[in-house]
Amino acid sequence: MVRLFLIQCPQCKKSFEAHYGELRHTDIKLHCPYCENRFLQTESDEIDDRW
């Protein structure tokens, strides 16, 4: 089973899922599927990475 985390876009405030193993705790910019914003995880107001 693939582990995901939920992250909120700092621009549009909508949340989406991202792959934990490849993206969590990295300096890779995430791409919001709603507003096309690209941002670092540290810019997000809300991250939920619970199992």
Biopython code that builds the backbone (N, CA, C, O; Angstrom):
import numpy as np
from Bio.PDB.StructureBuilder import StructureBuilder

atoms = [
    (1, "MET", "N", (0.839, -1.185, 0.000)),
    (1, "MET", "CA", (0.000, 0.000, 0.000)),
    (1, "MET", "C", (0.888, 1.254, 0.000)),
    (1, "MET", "O", (1.858, 1.334, 0.753)),
    (2, "VAL", "N", (0.555, 2.202, -0.828)),
    (2, "VAL", "CA", (1.315, 3.438, -0.960)),
    (2, "VAL", "C", (0.905, 4.400, 0.146)),
    (2, "VAL", "O", (-0.282, 4.607, 0.398)),
    (3, "ARG", "N", (1.895, 4.980, 0.798)),
    (3, "ARG", "CA", (1.609, 5.960, 1.839)),
    (3, "ARG", "C", (1.543, 7.352, 1.203)),
    (3, "ARG", "O", (2.414, 7.727, 0.417)),
    (4, "LEU", "N", (0.517, 8.098, 1.546)),
    (4, "LEU", "CA", (0.313, 9.450, 1.036)),
    (4, "LEU", "C", (0.289, 10.436, 2.195)),
    (4, "LEU", "O", (0.098, 10.044, 3.346)),
    (5, "PHE", "N", (0.479, 11.694, 1.896)),
    (5, "PHE", "CA", (0.255, 12.731, 2.892)),
    (5, "PHE", "C", (-0.608, 13.819, 2.261)),
    (5, "PHE", "O", (-0.605, 14.011, 1.045)),
    (6, "LEU", "N", (-1.330, 14.510, 3.096)),
    (6, "LEU", "CA", (-2.240, 15.564, 2.661)),
    (6, "LEU", "C", (-1.564, 16.899, 2.924)),
    (6, "LEU", "O", (-1.064, 17.143, 4.022)),
    (7, "ILE", "N", (-1.550, 17.759, 1.922)),
    (7, "ILE", "CA", (-0.900, 19.055, 2.076)),
    (7, "ILE", "C", (-1.792, 20.152, 1.503)),
    (7, "ILE", "O", (-2.509, 19.940, 0.525)),
    (8, "GLN", "N", (-1.736, 21.315, 2.121)),
    (8, "GLN", "CA", (-2.571, 22.445, 1.702)),
    (8, "GLN", "C", (-1.735, 23.440, 0.909)),
    (8, "GLN", "O", (-0.641, 23.821, 1.324)),
    (9, "CYS", "N", (-2.261, 23.850, -0.224)),
    (9, "CYS", "CA", (-1.598, 24.859, -1.049)),
    (9, "CYS", "C", (-1.648, 26.211, -0.326)),
    (9, "CYS", "O", (-2.719, 26.620, 0.123)),
    (10, "PRO", "N", (-0.523, 26.907, -0.207)),
    (10, "PRO", "CA", (-0.522, 28.199, 0.471)),
    (10, "PRO", "C", (-1.228, 29.308, -0.313)),
    (10, "PRO", "O", (-1.568, 30.348, 0.251)),
    (11, "GLN", "N", (-1.447, 29.089, -1.598)),
    (11, "GLN", "CA", (-2.090, 30.120, -2.425)),
    (11, "GLN", "C", (-3.614, 29.990, -2.426)),
    (11, "GLN", "O", (-4.312, 30.942, -2.076)),
    (12, "CYS", "N", (-4.136, 28.830, -2.813)),
    (12, "CYS", "CA", (-5.595, 28.665, -2.933)),
    (12, "CYS", "C", (-6.223, 28.011, -1.705)),
    (12, "CYS", "O", (-7.448, 27.985, -1.580)),
    (13, "LYS", "N", (-5.393, 27.479, -0.790)),
    (13, "LYS", "CA", (-5.828, 26.860, 0.470)),
    (13, "LYS", "C", (-6.563, 25.533, 0.289)),
    (13, "LYS", "O", (-7.184, 25.042, 1.231)),
    (14, "LYS", "N", (-6.501, 24.946, -0.906)),
    (14, "LYS", "CA", (-7.107, 23.631, -1.120)),
    (14, "LYS", "C", (-6.063, 22.558, -0.806)),
    (14, "LYS", "O", (-4.865, 22.757, -1.011)),
    (15, "SER", "N", (-6.545, 21.414, -0.304)),
    (15, "SER", "CA", (-5.662, 20.318, 0.057)),
    (15, "SER", "C", (-5.649, 19.245, -1.021)),
    (15, "SER", "O", (-6.638, 19.036, -1.724)),
    (16, "PHE", "N", (-4.506, 18.566, -1.139)),
    (16, "PHE", "CA", (-4.387, 17.465, -2.084)),
    (16, "PHE", "C", (-3.397, 16.452, -1.533)),
    (16, "PHE", "O", (-2.645, 16.753, -0.606)),
    (17, "GLU", "N", (-3.396, 15.251, -2.100)),
    (17, "GLU", "CA", (-2.523, 14.179, -1.649)),
    (17, "GLU", "C", (-1.235, 14.149, -2.467)),
    (17, "GLU", "O", (-1.222, 14.475, -3.654)),
    (18, "ALA", "N", (-0.156, 13.751, -1.800)),
    (18, "ALA", "CA", (1.141, 13.584, -2.464)),
    (18, "ALA", "C", (1.788, 12.308, -1.931)),
    (18, "ALA", "O", (1.479, 11.865, -0.824)),
    (19, "HIS", "N", (2.672, 11.728, -2.707)),
    (19, "HIS", "CA", (3.337, 10.472, -2.358)),
    (19, "HIS", "C", (4.369, 10.712, -1.254)),
    (19, "HIS", "O", (5.311, 11.484, -1.434)),
    (20, "TYR", "N", (4.187, 10.055, -0.126)),
    (20, "TYR", "CA", (5.053, 10.245, 1.034)),
    (20, "TYR", "C", (6.499, 9.852, 0.746)),
    (20, "TYR", "O", (7.414, 10.638, 0.989)),
    (21, "GLY", "N", (6.708, 8.659, 0.238)),
    (21, "GLY", "CA", (8.054, 8.141, 0.044)),
    (21, "GLY", "C", (8.916, 8.949, -0.906)),
    (21, "GLY", "O", (10.130, 9.031, -0.719)),
    (22, "GLU", "N", (8.318, 9.541, -1.911)),
    (22, "GLU", "CA", (9.072, 10.300, -2.911)),
    (22, "GLU", "C", (9.152, 11.791, -2.617)),
    (22, "GLU", "O", (10.097, 12.450, -3.050)),
    (23, "LEU", "N", (8.176, 12.340, -1.887)),
    (23, "LEU", "CA", (8.097, 13.791, -1.766)),
    (23, "LEU", "C", (8.184, 14.356, -0.347)),
    (23, "LEU", "O", (8.626, 15.491, -0.172)),
    (24, "ARG", "N", (7.780, 13.601, 0.656)),
    (24, "ARG", "CA", (7.763, 14.143, 2.019)),
    (24, "ARG", "C", (9.191, 14.340, 2.513)),
    (24, "ARG", "O", (10.056, 13.500, 2.265)),
    (25, "HIS", "N", (9.441, 15.439, 3.207)),
    (25, "HIS", "CA", (10.748, 15.799, 3.775)),
    (25, "HIS", "C", (11.808, 15.982, 2.690)),
    (25, "HIS", "O", (12.964, 15.604, 2.877)),
    (26, "THR", "N", (11.412, 16.562, 1.557)),
    (26, "THR", "CA", (12.357, 16.892, 0.489)),
    (26, "THR", "C", (12.253, 18.382, 0.172)),
    (26, "THR", "O", (11.348, 19.064, 0.654)),
    (27, "ASP", "N", (13.159, 18.868, -0.620)),
    (27, "ASP", "CA", (13.126, 20.268, -1.068)),
    (27, "ASP", "C", (12.549, 20.383, -2.473)),
    (27, "ASP", "O", (12.810, 21.358, -3.178)),
    (28, "ILE", "N", (11.769, 19.394, -2.878)),
    (28, "ILE", "CA", (11.124, 19.402, -4.186)),
    (28, "ILE", "C", (9.866, 20.259, -4.112)),
    (28, "ILE", "O", (9.069, 20.115, -3.184)),
    (29, "LYS", "N", (9.685, 21.146, -5.080)),
    (29, "LYS", "CA", (8.476, 21.960, -5.105)),
    (29, "LYS", "C", (7.281, 21.105, -5.511)),
    (29, "LYS", "O", (7.344, 20.344, -6.476)),
    (30, "LEU", "N", (6.200, 21.243, -4.763)),
    (30, "LEU", "CA", (4.961, 20.540, -5.075)),
    (30, "LEU", "C", (4.132, 21.393, -6.026)),
    (30, "LEU", "O", (4.256, 22.618, -6.045)),
    (31, "HIS", "N", (3.290, 20.737, -6.812)),
    (31, "HIS", "CA", (2.471, 21.410, -7.816)),
    (31, "HIS", "C", (1.006, 21.247, -7.445)),
    (31, "HIS", "O", (0.490, 20.129, -7.436)),
    (32, "CYS", "N", (0.332, 22.342, -7.140)),
    (32, "CYS", "CA", (-1.084, 22.291, -6.773)),
    (32, "CYS", "C", (-1.921, 21.963, -8.016)),
    (32, "CYS", "O", (-1.821, 22.654, -9.030)),
    (33, "PRO", "N", (-2.738, 20.918, -7.942)),
    (33, "PRO", "CA", (-3.563, 20.556, -9.092)),
    (33, "PRO", "C", (-4.750, 21.498, -9.312)),
    (33, "PRO", "O", (-5.415, 21.423, -10.346)),
    (34, "TYR", "N", (-5.016, 22.368, -8.365)),
    (34, "TYR", "CA", (-6.161, 23.268, -8.466)),
    (34, "TYR", "C", (-5.805, 24.636, -9.057)),
    (34, "TYR", "O", (-6.503, 25.138, -9.939)),
    (35, "CYS", "N", (-4.717, 25.233, -8.567)),
    (35, "CYS", "CA", (-4.381, 26.587, -9.031)),
    (35, "CYS", "C", (-3.042, 26.661, -9.759)),
    (35, "CYS", "O", (-2.629, 27.743, -10.176)),
    (36, "GLU", "N", (-2.356, 25.524, -9.918)),
    (36, "GLU", "CA", (-1.081, 25.423, -10.634)),
    (36, "GLU", "C", (0.103, 26.049, -9.894)),
    (36, "GLU", "O", (1.192, 26.154, -10.457)),
    (37, "ASN", "N", (-0.094, 26.463, -8.649)),
    (37, "ASN", "CA", (0.993, 27.032, -7.853)),
    (37, "ASN", "C", (2.044, 25.969, -7.555)),
    (37, "ASN", "O", (1.715, 24.802, -7.340)),
    (38, "ARG", "N", (3.300, 26.377, -7.545)),
    (38, "ARG", "CA", (4.406, 25.490, -7.160)),
    (38, "ARG", "C", (4.986, 26.044, -5.861)),
    (38, "ARG", "O", (5.265, 27.239, -5.759)),
    (39, "PHE", "N", (5.166, 25.166, -4.862)),
    (39, "PHE", "CA", (5.591, 25.616, -3.546)),
    (39, "PHE", "C", (6.352, 24.529, -2.803)),
    (39, "PHE", "O", (6.209, 23.340, -3.090)),
    (40, "LEU", "N", (7.155, 24.955, -1.851)),
    (40, "LEU", "CA", (7.865, 24.036, -0.975)),
    (40, "LEU", "C", (6.951, 23.644, 0.187)),
    (40, "LEU", "O", (6.050, 24.397, 0.557)),
    (41, "GLN", "N", (7.184, 22.480, 0.749)),
    (41, "GLN", "CA", (6.360, 22.009, 1.868)),
    (41, "GLN", "C", (6.403, 22.964, 3.057)),
    (41, "GLN", "O", (5.423, 23.092, 3.791)),
    (42, "THR", "N", (7.520, 23.621, 3.244)),
    (42, "THR", "CA", (7.661, 24.549, 4.367)),
    (42, "THR", "C", (6.756, 25.770, 4.228)),
    (42, "THR", "O", (6.537, 26.483, 5.207)),
    (43, "GLU", "N", (6.233, 26.020, 3.048)),
    (43, "GLU", "CA", (5.335, 27.151, 2.817)),
    (43, "GLU", "C", (3.874, 26.810, 3.135)),
    (43, "GLU", "O", (3.033, 27.706, 3.216)),
    (44, "SER", "N", (3.576, 25.546, 3.310)),
    (44, "SER", "CA", (2.209, 25.105, 3.557)),
    (44, "SER", "C", (1.802, 25.365, 5.003)),
    (44, "SER", "O", (2.602, 25.193, 5.922)),
    (45, "ASP", "N", (0.550, 25.779, 5.196)),
    (45, "ASP", "CA", (0.025, 26.005, 6.536)),
    (45, "ASP", "C", (-0.424, 24.707, 7.201)),
    (45, "ASP", "O", (-0.538, 24.645, 8.425)),
    (46, "GLU", "N", (-0.679, 23.677, 6.408)),
    (46, "GLU", "CA", (-1.226, 22.438, 6.958)),
    (46, "GLU", "C", (-0.695, 21.213, 6.216)),
    (46, "GLU", "O", (-0.825, 21.108, 4.996)),
    (47, "ILE", "N", (-0.096, 20.288, 6.968)),
    (47, "ILE", "CA", (0.383, 19.021, 6.432)),
    (47, "ILE", "C", (-0.092, 17.914, 7.358)),
    (47, "ILE", "O", (0.124, 17.968, 8.569)),
    (48, "ASP", "N", (-0.734, 16.920, 6.787)),
    (48, "ASP", "CA", (-1.205, 15.764, 7.572)),
    (48, "ASP", "C", (-0.530, 14.513, 7.015)),
    (48, "ASP", "O", (-0.876, 14.048, 5.929)),
    (49, "ASP", "N", (0.428, 13.974, 7.757)),
    (49, "ASP", "CA", (1.123, 12.770, 7.287)),
    (49, "ASP", "C", (0.927, 11.590, 8.230)),
    (49, "ASP", "O", (1.777, 10.705, 8.330)),
    (50, "ARG", "N", (-0.203, 11.595, 8.915)),
    (50, "ARG", "CA", (-0.539, 10.454, 9.789)),
    (50, "ARG", "C", (-0.866, 9.244, 8.935)),
    (50, "ARG", "O", (-1.269, 9.379, 7.780)),
    (51, "TRP", "N", (-0.692, 8.063, 9.508)),
    (51, "TRP", "CA", (-1.071, 6.821, 8.832)),
    (51, "TRP", "C", (-2.534, 6.712, 8.760)),
    (51, "TRP", "O", (-3.055, 5.734, 8.225)),
]
sb = StructureBuilder()
sb.init_structure("model")
sb.init_model(0)
sb.init_chain("A")
sb.init_seg("    ")
for serial, (resi, resn, name, xyz) in enumerate(atoms, 1):
    if name == "N":
        sb.init_residue(resn, " ", resi, " ")
    sb.init_atom(name, np.array(xyz, "f"), 0.0, 1.0, " ", f" {name:<3s}", serial, name[0])
structure = sb.get_structure()
